Amino acid sequence: MTDAKREYHHGKTPAAWAGSIIAAVGFAVGALGFVLGPNMALIYTGAVLLLVALIAGVVLRRMGYGQ
């Protein structure tokens, strides 16, 4: 490809994949924090991972890896 922007369709972008994977890990960590008794460290870690997923998706989209 020569300086042409890649075309992605319906959420199959690197930005969507990165955001979704990080968010899934964040939900799993947060849920584990609830299951293991109220383990606040895991719950807060899951919440931080959800924020990281949002930021990563926005940054990657603005870099041209999103739709």
N, C-alpha and C positions, 0 to 999 in steps of 0.2 A: 504494500500500500504506500502510496506516495502522498503524504500530507492530507489524505482524505480522512474525514471523520468516520470511524467505524459505526455501523448501524446496529443497534441493539433493539430487541423487541420484547415488550411485555415483561419487564422485570428480570430479564436474563442479562443483567449488567453486572460488572464487577462491584459497583457500588451497592446494588441490591443484595448480592450474595454476601458481601462482607458485613453489611448491616444486619442481615438476617441471621447469619451464623453467630455473630457476636451477641445479638439479642437472645438467641436460643440458649447460648451458654449462660447468659445473665439470668434468664428465667430459671434454668436448671439449678444454678447456684443459689438463687433466692429461695426456690422451693425446697432445696435441701436444707437450707437454714431454718425453714419452718418445720420440717419433718424431724430434725434432730433436736427438738425442743426449741424454744426461741433462742437461736444462736444469732445474735444481732450482728456479729462480724460477717457472717455469710450473707445475711439479708442485705446489709449495706454494700457488700461487695457485688451482689447481684444488681442492686440499684445503680451502682457506679458503672457496671458493665452495660446496662441499658442506656445510660447517658453516652458512653463511649460509642455504642452502636449508632446512636443518632448522629453524633458528631462525625463519625467515620463515613456514614452514608452521605451526609451533606458535603463534606470535604471532597470525597471522591466524585460526587456528581459535579461539583464546581470545577474539578480538574478535568472533566470531560469523560469520565468513566461511567456516567449514568445517563438516564434518558431525559 
